[in-house]
Amino acid sequence: MAPIGTTARTGERCPESGVWKVVGTPTTTAPIAKGNVMPPYNNRAVTWSLTQYA
């Protein structure tokens, strides 16, 4: 299981199902399932950080 705080970039495969938060401002959270491609936010590539497990 990937630890809380694990990061993944837009376009990478999600390493762990859970709630992910965009690092920086503006921010948002999204539920993303393991194996899905990490999405962009505001039409740009961002770094996502795992905040809780699904």
PQR file of N, CA, C, O and H, with PARSE charges and radii, in Angstrom:
ATOM      1  N   MET A   1       0.852  -1.194   0.000 -0.4000 1.5000
ATOM      2  CA  MET A   1       0.000   0.000   0.000 -0.0000 2.0000
ATOM      3  C   MET A   1       0.894   1.253   0.000  0.5500 1.7000
ATOM      4  O   MET A   1       1.836   1.353   0.786 -0.5500 1.4000
ATOM      5  N   ALA A   2       0.589   2.181  -0.873 -0.4000 1.5000
ATOM      6  CA  ALA A   2       1.359   3.425  -0.942 -0.0000 2.0000
ATOM      7  C   ALA A   2       1.046   4.270   0.298  0.5500 1.7000
ATOM      8  O   ALA A   2      -0.113   4.363   0.701 -0.5500 1.4000
ATOM      9  H   ALA A   2      -0.176   2.099  -1.511  0.4000 1.0000
ATOM     10  N   PRO A   3       2.068   4.884   0.905 -0.5600 1.5000
ATOM     11  CA  PRO A   3       1.819   5.680   2.116  0.2800 2.0000
ATOM     12  C   PRO A   3       1.079   6.989   1.819  0.5500 1.7000
ATOM     13  O   PRO A   3       1.178   7.537   0.721 -0.5500 1.4000
ATOM     14  N   ILE A   4       0.332   7.480   2.826 -0.4000 1.5000
ATOM     15  CA  ILE A   4      -0.298   8.800   2.731 -0.0000 2.0000
ATOM     16  C   ILE A   4       0.819   9.802   2.441  0.5500 1.7000
ATOM     17  O   ILE A   4       1.890   9.737   3.045 -0.5500 1.4000
ATOM     18  H   ILE A   4       0.252   7.035   3.718  0.4000 1.0000
ATOM     19  N   GLY A   5       0.565  10.724   1.519 -0.4000 1.5000
ATOM     20  CA  GLY A   5       1.580  11.697   1.141 -0.0000 2.0000
ATOM     21  C   GLY A   5       2.298  11.328  -0.147  0.5500 1.7000
ATOM     22  O   GLY A   5       3.051  12.132  -0.698 -0.5500 1.4000
ATOM     23  H   GLY A   5      -0.305  10.776   1.028  0.4000 1.0000
ATOM     24  N   THR A   6       2.061  10.097  -0.630 -0.4000 1.5000
ATOM     25  CA  THR A   6       2.619   9.691  -1.925 -0.0000 2.0000
ATOM     26  C   THR A   6       2.149  10.679  -2.985  0.5500 1.7000
ATOM     27  O   THR A   6       1.006  11.136  -2.944 -0.5500 1.4000
ATOM     28  H   THR A   6       1.450   9.445  -0.183  0.4000 1.0000
ATOM     29  N   THR A   7       3.022  11.012  -3.937 -0.4000 1.5000
ATOM     30  CA  THR A   7       2.630  11.935  -5.005 -0.0000 2.0000
ATOM     31  C   THR A   7       2.677  11.249  -6.364  0.5500 1.7000
ATOM     32  O   THR A   7       3.414  10.287  -6.577 -0.5500 1.4000
ATOM     33  H   THR A   7       3.950  10.641  -3.970  0.4000 1.0000
ATOM     34  N   ALA A   8       1.865  11.777  -7.276 -0.4000 1.5000
ATOM     35  CA  ALA A   8       1.845  11.302  -8.661 -0.0000 2.0000
ATOM     36  C   ALA A   8       1.516  12.488  -9.553  0.5500 1.7000
ATOM     37  O   ALA A   8       0.732  13.359  -9.177 -0.5500 1.4000
ATOM     38  H   ALA A   8       1.267  12.559  -7.103  0.4000 1.0000
ATOM     39  N   ARG A   9       2.116  12.518 -10.728 -0.4000 1.5000
ATOM     40  CA  ARG A   9       1.912  13.625 -11.666 -0.0000 2.0000
ATOM     41  C   ARG A   9       0.796  13.311 -12.644  0.5500 1.7000
ATOM     42  O   ARG A   9       0.487  12.145 -12.890 -0.5500 1.4000
ATOM     43  H   ARG A   9       2.753  11.811 -11.034  0.4000 1.0000
ATOM     44  N   THR A  10       0.193  14.346 -13.199 -0.4000 1.5000
ATOM     45  CA  THR A  10      -0.771  14.187 -14.284 -0.0000 2.0000
ATOM     46  C   THR A  10      -0.158  13.303 -15.366  0.5500 1.7000
ATOM     47  O   THR A  10       0.981  13.513 -15.784 -0.5500 1.4000
ATOM     48  H   THR A  10       0.444  15.293 -12.999  0.4000 1.0000
ATOM     49  N   GLY A  11      -0.931  12.310 -15.812 -0.4000 1.5000
ATOM     50  CA  GLY A  11      -0.476  11.412 -16.871 -0.0000 2.0000
ATOM     51  C   GLY A  11       0.121  10.114 -16.367  0.5500 1.7000
ATOM     52  O   GLY A  11       0.232   9.150 -17.124 -0.5500 1.4000
ATOM     53  H   GLY A  11      -1.856  12.140 -15.473  0.4000 1.0000
ATOM     54  N   GLU A  12       0.511  10.072 -15.089 -0.4000 1.5000
ATOM     55  CA  GLU A  12       1.023   8.833 -14.499 -0.0000 2.0000
ATOM     56  C   GLU A  12      -0.144   7.955 -14.066  0.5500 1.7000
ATOM     57  O   GLU A  12      -1.266   8.436 -13.906 -0.5500 1.4000
ATOM     58  H   GLU A  12       0.421  10.855 -14.474  0.4000 1.0000
ATOM     59  N   ARG A  13       0.127   6.664 -13.878 -0.4000 1.5000
ATOM     60  CA  ARG A  13      -0.886   5.750 -13.353 -0.0000 2.0000
ATOM     61  C   ARG A  13      -1.006   5.960 -11.843  0.5500 1.7000
ATOM     62  O   ARG A  13      -0.001   6.102 -11.146 -0.5500 1.4000
ATOM     63  H   ARG A  13       1.039   6.274 -14.008  0.4000 1.0000
ATOM     64  N   CYS A  14      -2.229   5.977 -11.353 -0.4000 1.5000
ATOM     65  CA  CYS A  14      -2.481   6.149  -9.919 -0.0000 2.0000
ATOM     66  C   CYS A  14      -1.927   4.944  -9.150  0.5500 1.7000
ATOM     67  O   CYS A  14      -2.297   3.808  -9.443 -0.5500 1.4000
ATOM     68  H   CYS A  14      -3.045   5.861 -11.919  0.4000 1.0000
ATOM     69  N   PRO A  15      -1.041   5.179  -8.166 -0.5600 1.5000
ATOM     70  CA  PRO A  15      -0.430   4.068  -7.445  0.2800 2.0000
ATOM     71  C   PRO A  15      -1.294   3.494  -6.325  0.5500 1.7000
ATOM     72  O   PRO A  15      -1.000   2.410  -5.822 -0.5500 1.4000
ATOM     73  N   GLU A  16      -2.352   4.197  -5.926 -0.4000 1.5000
ATOM     74  CA  GLU A  16      -3.185   3.745  -4.806 -0.0000 2.0000
ATOM     75  C   GLU A  16      -4.565   4.392  -4.887  0.5500 1.7000
ATOM     76  O   GLU A  16      -4.679   5.600  -5.096 -0.5500 1.4000
ATOM     77  H   GLU A  16      -2.591   5.077  -6.335  0.4000 1.0000
ATOM     78  N   SER A  17      -5.614   3.581  -4.721 -0.4000 1.5000
ATOM     79  CA  SER A  17      -6.973   4.130  -4.694 -0.0000 2.0000
ATOM     80  C   SER A  17      -7.168   4.975  -3.445  0.5500 1.7000
ATOM     81  O   SER A  17      -6.776   4.575  -2.348 -0.5500 1.4000
ATOM     82  H   SER A  17      -5.521   2.600  -4.551  0.4000 1.0000
ATOM     83  N   GLY A  18      -7.774   6.147  -3.615 -0.4000 1.5000
ATOM     84  CA  GLY A  18      -8.045   7.001  -2.468 -0.0000 2.0000
ATOM     85  C   GLY A  18      -8.419   8.397  -2.899  0.5500 1.7000
ATOM     86  O   GLY A  18      -8.737   8.648  -4.061 -0.5500 1.4000
ATOM     87  H   GLY A  18      -8.092   6.472  -4.506  0.4000 1.0000
ATOM     88  N   VAL A  19      -8.374   9.301  -1.938 -0.4000 1.5000
ATOM     89  CA  VAL A  19      -8.660  10.713  -2.195 -0.0000 2.0000
ATOM     90  C   VAL A  19      -7.331  11.419  -2.418  0.5500 1.7000
ATOM     91  O   VAL A  19      -6.440  11.371  -1.569 -0.5500 1.4000
ATOM     92  H   VAL A  19      -8.115   9.096  -0.993  0.4000 1.0000
ATOM     93  N   TRP A  20      -7.209  12.065  -3.550 -0.4000 1.5000
ATOM     94  CA  TRP A  20      -5.975  12.759  -3.953 -0.0000 2.0000
ATOM     95  C   TRP A  20      -6.234  14.253  -3.979  0.5500 1.7000
ATOM     96  O   TRP A  20      -7.325  14.699  -4.335 -0.5500 1.4000
ATOM     97  H   TRP A  20      -7.932  12.103  -4.239  0.4000 1.0000
ATOM     98  N   LYS A  21      -5.224  15.022  -3.598 -0.4000 1.5000
ATOM     99  CA  LYS A  21      -5.330  16.492  -3.535 -0.0000 2.0000
ATOM    100  C   LYS A  21      -4.245  17.107  -4.400  0.5500 1.7000
ATOM    101  O   LYS A  21      -3.107  16.640  -4.411 -0.5500 1.4000
ATOM    102  H   LYS A  21      -4.338  14.659  -3.309  0.4000 1.0000
ATOM    103  N   VAL A  22      -4.605  18.157  -5.121 -0.4000 1.5000
ATOM    104  CA  VAL A  22      -3.622  18.879  -5.925 -0.0000 2.0000
ATOM    105  C   VAL A  22      -2.675  19.640  -5.001  0.5500 1.7000
ATOM    106  O   VAL A  22      -3.113  20.347  -4.094 -0.5500 1.4000
ATOM    107  H   VAL A  22      -5.530  18.536  -5.111  0.4000 1.0000
ATOM    108  N   VAL A  23      -1.371  19.487  -5.240 -0.4000 1.5000
ATOM    109  CA  VAL A  23      -0.351  20.211  -4.481 -0.0000 2.0000
ATOM    110  C   VAL A  23      -0.258  21.623  -5.064  0.5500 1.7000
ATOM    111  O   VAL A  23      -0.028  21.781  -6.262 -0.5500 1.4000
ATOM    112  H   VAL A  23      -1.015  18.912  -5.977  0.4000 1.0000
ATOM    113  N   GLY A  24      -0.435  22.645  -4.229 -0.4000 1.5000
ATOM    114  CA  GLY A  24      -0.339  24.029  -4.695 -0.0000 2.0000
ATOM    115  C   GLY A  24      -1.682  24.735  -4.665  0.5500 1.7000
ATOM    116  O   GLY A  24      -2.635  24.262  -4.045 -0.5500 1.4000
ATOM    117  H   GLY A  24      -0.622  22.517  -3.255  0.4000 1.0000
ATOM    118  N   THR A  25      -1.743  25.870  -5.341 -0.4000 1.5000
ATOM    119  CA  THR A  25      -2.942  26.708  -5.353 -0.0000 2.0000
ATOM    120  C   THR A  25      -3.285  27.078  -6.794  0.5500 1.7000
ATOM    121  O   THR A  25      -2.363  27.424  -7.533 -0.5500 1.4000
ATOM    122  H   THR A  25      -0.969  26.254  -5.845  0.4000 1.0000
ATOM    123  N   PRO A  26      -4.540  27.032  -7.253 -0.5600 1.5000
ATOM    124  CA  PRO A  26      -5.684  26.526  -6.491  0.2800 2.0000
ATOM    125  C   PRO A  26      -5.588  25.014  -6.335  0.5500 1.7000
ATOM    126  O   PRO A  26      -4.876  24.339  -7.079 -0.5500 1.4000
ATOM    127  N   THR A  27      -6.316  24.500  -5.357 -0.4000 1.5000
ATOM    128  CA  THR A  27      -6.279  23.065  -5.109 -0.0000 2.0000
ATOM    129  C   THR A  27      -7.671  22.475  -5.179  0.5500 1.7000
ATOM    130  O   THR A  27      -8.666  23.198  -5.137 -0.5500 1.4000
ATOM    131  H   THR A  27      -6.894  25.047  -4.752  0.4000 1.0000
ATOM    132  N   THR A  28      -7.736  21.174  -5.285 -0.4000 1.5000
ATOM    133  CA  THR A  28      -8.991  20.437  -5.261 -0.0000 2.0000
ATOM    134  C   THR A  28      -8.670  19.035  -4.802  0.5500 1.7000
ATOM    135  O   THR A  28      -7.505  18.640  -4.756 -0.5500 1.4000
ATOM    136  H   THR A  28      -6.927  20.587  -5.320  0.4000 1.0000
ATOM    137  N   THR A  29      -9.700  18.279  -4.461 -0.4000 1.5000
ATOM    138  CA  THR A  29      -9.510  16.868  -4.148 -0.0000 2.0000
ATOM    139  C   THR A  29     -10.359  16.049  -5.111  0.5500 1.7000
ATOM    140  O   THR A  29     -11.360  16.535  -5.638 -0.5500 1.4000
ATOM    141  H   THR A  29     -10.647  18.599  -4.498  0.4000 1.0000
ATOM    142  N   ALA A  30      -9.953  14.806  -5.337 -0.4000 1.5000
ATOM    143  CA  ALA A  30     -10.698  13.916  -6.218 -0.0000 2.0000
ATOM    144  C   ALA A  30     -10.452  12.470  -5.816  0.5500 1.7000
ATOM    145  O   ALA A  30      -9.331  12.101  -5.466 -0.5500 1.4000
ATOM    146  H   ALA A  30      -9.140  14.411  -4.909  0.4000 1.0000
ATOM    147  N   PRO A  31     -11.512  11.643  -5.865 -0.5600 1.5000
ATOM    148  CA  PRO A  31     -11.304  10.217  -5.650  0.2800 2.0000
ATOM    149  C   PRO A  31     -10.755   9.613  -6.941  0.5500 1.7000
ATOM    150  O   PRO A  31     -11.358   9.767  -8.003 -0.5500 1.4000
ATOM    151  N   ILE A  32      -9.619   8.928  -6.853 -0.4000 1.5000
ATOM    152  CA  ILE A  32      -8.984   8.339  -8.037 -0.0000 2.0000
ATOM    153  C   ILE A  32      -8.639   6.890  -7.706  0.5500 1.7000
ATOM    154  O   ILE A  32      -8.052   6.607  -6.661 -0.5500 1.4000
ATOM    155  H   ILE A  32      -9.130   8.803  -5.990  0.4000 1.0000
ATOM    156  N   ALA A  33      -9.005   5.984  -8.594 -0.4000 1.5000
ATOM    157  CA  ALA A  33      -8.773   4.560  -8.372 -0.0000 2.0000
ATOM    158  C   ALA A  33      -7.404   4.134  -8.875  0.5500 1.7000
ATOM    159  O   ALA A  33      -6.901   4.661  -9.868 -0.5500 1.4000
ATOM    160  H   ALA A  33      -9.481   6.214  -9.443  0.4000 1.0000
ATOM    161  N   LYS A  34      -6.810   3.175  -8.178 -0.4000 1.5000
ATOM    162  CA  LYS A  34      -5.519   2.623  -8.554 -0.0000 2.0000
ATOM    163  C   LYS A  34      -5.560   2.150 -10.001  0.5500 1.7000
ATOM    164  O   LYS A  34      -6.495   1.464 -10.414 -0.5500 1.4000
ATOM    165  H   LYS A  34      -7.219   2.748  -7.372  0.4000 1.0000
ATOM    166  N   GLY A  35      -4.538   2.522 -10.767 -0.4000 1.5000
ATOM    167  CA  GLY A  35      -4.446   2.126 -12.168 -0.0000 2.0000
ATOM    168  C   GLY A  35      -4.998   3.144 -13.144  0.5500 1.7000
ATOM    169  O   GLY A  35      -4.676   3.103 -14.332 -0.5500 1.4000
ATOM    170  H   GLY A  35      -3.778   3.079 -10.432  0.4000 1.0000
ATOM    171  N   ASN A  36      -5.833   4.065 -12.654 -0.4000 1.5000
ATOM    172  CA  ASN A  36      -6.342   5.129 -13.521 -0.0000 2.0000
ATOM    173  C   ASN A  36      -5.236   6.143 -13.798  0.5500 1.7000
ATOM    174  O   ASN A  36      -4.275   6.245 -13.034 -0.5500 1.4000
ATOM    175  H   ASN A  36      -6.094   4.098 -11.689  0.4000 1.0000
ATOM    176  N   VAL A  37      -5.373   6.890 -14.888 -0.4000 1.5000
ATOM    177  CA  VAL A  37      -4.400   7.935 -15.211 -0.0000 2.0000
ATOM    178  C   VAL A  37      -4.723   9.171 -14.379  0.5500 1.7000
ATOM    179  O   VAL A  37      -5.872   9.608 -14.323 -0.5500 1.4000
ATOM    180  H   VAL A  37      -6.153   6.807 -15.509  0.4000 1.0000
ATOM    181  N   MET A  38      -3.705   9.730 -13.737 -0.4000 1.5000
ATOM    182  CA  MET A  38      -3.905  10.943 -12.935 -0.0000 2.0000
ATOM    183  C   MET A  38      -4.319  12.089 -13.865  0.5500 1.7000
ATOM    184  O   MET A  38      -3.655  12.343 -14.869 -0.5500 1.4000
ATOM    185  H   MET A  38      -2.771   9.376 -13.783  0.4000 1.0000
ATOM    186  N   PRO A  39      -5.406  12.774 -13.535 -0.5600 1.5000
ATOM    187  CA  PRO A  39      -5.940  13.804 -14.442  0.2800 2.0000
ATOM    188  C   PRO A  39      -5.240  15.154 -14.302  0.5500 1.7000
ATOM    189  O   PRO A  39      -4.564  15.414 -13.307 -0.5500 1.4000
ATOM    190  N   PRO A  40      -5.412  16.017 -15.325 -0.5600 1.5000
ATOM    191  CA  PRO A  40      -4.972  17.408 -15.181  0.2800 2.0000
ATOM    192  C   PRO A  40      -5.960  18.169 -14.306  0.5500 1.7000
ATOM    193  O   PRO A  40      -7.053  17.676 -14.025 -0.5500 1.4000
ATOM    194  N   TYR A  41      -5.583  19.356 -13.878 -0.4000 1.5000
ATOM    195  CA  TYR A  41      -6.482  20.244 -13.137 -0.0000 2.0000
ATOM    196  C   TYR A  41      -6.332  21.636 -13.720  0.5500 1.7000
ATOM    197  O   TYR A  41      -5.219  22.118 -13.928 -0.5500 1.4000
ATOM    198  H   TYR A  41      -4.695  19.756 -14.106  0.4000 1.0000
ATOM    199  N   ASN A  42      -7.488  22.292 -13.987 -0.4000 1.5000
ATOM    200  CA  ASN A  42      -7.478  23.614 -14.637 -0.0000 2.0000
ATOM    201  C   ASN A  42      -6.688  23.574 -15.948  0.5500 1.7000
ATOM    202  O   ASN A  42      -5.979  24.521 -16.288 -0.5500 1.4000
ATOM    203  H   ASN A  42      -8.392  21.901 -13.817  0.4000 1.0000
ATOM    204  N   ASN A  43      -6.823  22.460 -16.678 -0.4000 1.5000
ATOM    205  CA  ASN A  43      -6.177  22.289 -17.985 -0.0000 2.0000
ATOM    206  C   ASN A  43      -4.655  22.356 -17.927  0.5500 1.7000
ATOM    207  O   ASN A  43      -4.007  22.759 -18.893 -0.5500 1.4000
ATOM    208  H   ASN A  43      -7.399  21.691 -16.402  0.4000 1.0000
ATOM    209  N   ARG A  44      -4.089  21.959 -16.789 -0.4000 1.5000
ATOM    210  CA  ARG A  44      -2.626  21.918 -16.706 -0.0000 2.0000
ATOM    211  C   ARG A  44      -2.193  20.683 -15.929  0.5500 1.7000
ATOM    212  O   ARG A  44      -2.950  20.121 -15.137 -0.5500 1.4000
ATOM    213  H   ARG A  44      -4.616  21.632 -16.004  0.4000 1.0000
ATOM    214  N   ALA A  45      -0.955  20.280 -16.179 -0.4000 1.5000
ATOM    215  CA  ALA A  45      -0.385  19.149 -15.458 -0.0000 2.0000
ATOM    216  C   ALA A  45      -0.068  19.574 -14.034  0.5500 1.7000
ATOM    217  O   ALA A  45       0.497  20.644 -13.807 -0.5500 1.4000
ATOM    218  H   ALA A  45      -0.341  20.736 -16.823  0.4000 1.0000
ATOM    219  N   VAL A  46      -0.430  18.738 -13.084 -0.4000 1.5000
ATOM    220  CA  VAL A  46      -0.218  19.051 -11.665 -0.0000 2.0000
ATOM    221  C   VAL A  46       0.361  17.826 -10.952  0.5500 1.7000
ATOM    222  O   VAL A  46       0.411  16.728 -11.506 -0.5500 1.4000
ATOM    223  H   VAL A  46      -0.889  17.868 -13.267  0.4000 1.0000
ATOM    224  N   THR A  47       0.791  18.043  -9.728 -0.4000 1.5000
ATOM    225  CA  THR A  47       1.194  16.956  -8.847 -0.0000 2.0000
ATOM    226  C   THR A  47       0.043  16.703  -7.877  0.5500 1.7000
ATOM    227  O   THR A  47      -0.475  17.631  -7.257 -0.5500 1.4000
ATOM    228  H   THR A  47       0.751  18.936  -9.278  0.4000 1.0000
ATOM    229  N   TRP A  48      -0.348  15.439  -7.753 -0.4000 1.5000
ATOM    230  CA  TRP A  48      -1.387  15.031  -6.823 -0.0000 2.0000
ATOM    231  C   TRP A  48      -0.739  14.362  -5.618  0.5500 1.7000
ATOM    232  O   TRP A  48       0.275  13.679  -5.763 -0.5500 1.4000
ATOM    233  H   TRP A  48       0.073  14.685  -8.257  0.4000 1.0000
ATOM    234  N   SER A  49      -1.308  14.548  -4.434 -0.4000 1.5000
ATOM    235  CA  SER A  49      -0.807  13.927  -3.208 -0.0000 2.0000
ATOM    236  C   SER A  49      -1.932  13.111  -2.570  0.5500 1.7000
ATOM    237  O   SER A  49      -3.056  13.595  -2.435 -0.5500 1.4000
ATOM    238  H   SER A  49      -2.132  15.103  -4.316  0.4000 1.0000
ATOM    239  N   LEU A  50      -1.626  11.873  -2.178 -0.4000 1.5000
ATOM    240  CA  LEU A  50      -2.627  11.000  -1.539 -0.0000 2.0000
ATOM    241  C   LEU A  50      -2.920  11.510  -0.136  0.5500 1.7000
ATOM    242  O   LEU A  50      -2.005  11.664   0.673 -0.5500 1.4000
ATOM    243  H   LEU A  50      -0.713  11.480  -2.287  0.4000 1.0000
ATOM    244  N   THR A  51      -4.211  11.779   0.161 -0.4000 1.5000
ATOM    245  CA  THR A  51      -4.580  12.305   1.472 -0.0000 2.0000
ATOM    246  C   THR A  51      -5.320  11.285   2.333  0.5500 1.7000
ATOM    247  O   THR A  51      -5.236  11.338   3.560 -0.5500 1.4000
ATOM    248  H   THR A  51      -4.954  11.654  -0.497  0.4000 1.0000
ATOM    249  N   GLN A  52      -6.051  10.347   1.700 -0.4000 1.5000
ATOM    250  CA  GLN A  52      -6.681   9.277   2.469 -0.0000 2.0000
ATOM    251  C   GLN A  52      -6.955   8.092   1.577  0.5500 1.7000
ATOM    252  O   GLN A  52      -7.071   8.224   0.358 -0.5500 1.4000
ATOM    253  H   GLN A  52      -6.120  10.304   0.703  0.4000 1.0000
ATOM    254  N   TYR A  53      -7.058   6.923   2.200 -0.4000 1.5000
ATOM    255  CA  TYR A  53      -7.327   5.704   1.443 -0.0000 2.0000
ATOM    256  C   TYR A  53      -8.815   5.580   1.141  0.5500 1.7000
ATOM    257  O   TYR A  53      -9.660   6.081   1.883 -0.5500 1.4000
ATOM    258  H   TYR A  53      -6.964   6.815   3.190  0.4000 1.0000
ATOM    259  N   ALA A  54      -9.115   4.906   0.044 -0.4000 1.5000
ATOM    260  CA  ALA A  54     -10.519   4.693  -0.338 -0.0000 2.0000
ATOM    261  C   ALA A  54     -11.121   3.586   0.513  0.5500 1.7000
ATOM    262  O   ALA A  54     -12.294   3.252   0.351 -0.5500 1.4000
ATOM    263  H   ALA A  54      -8.428   4.499  -0.559  0.4000 1.0000
TER
END
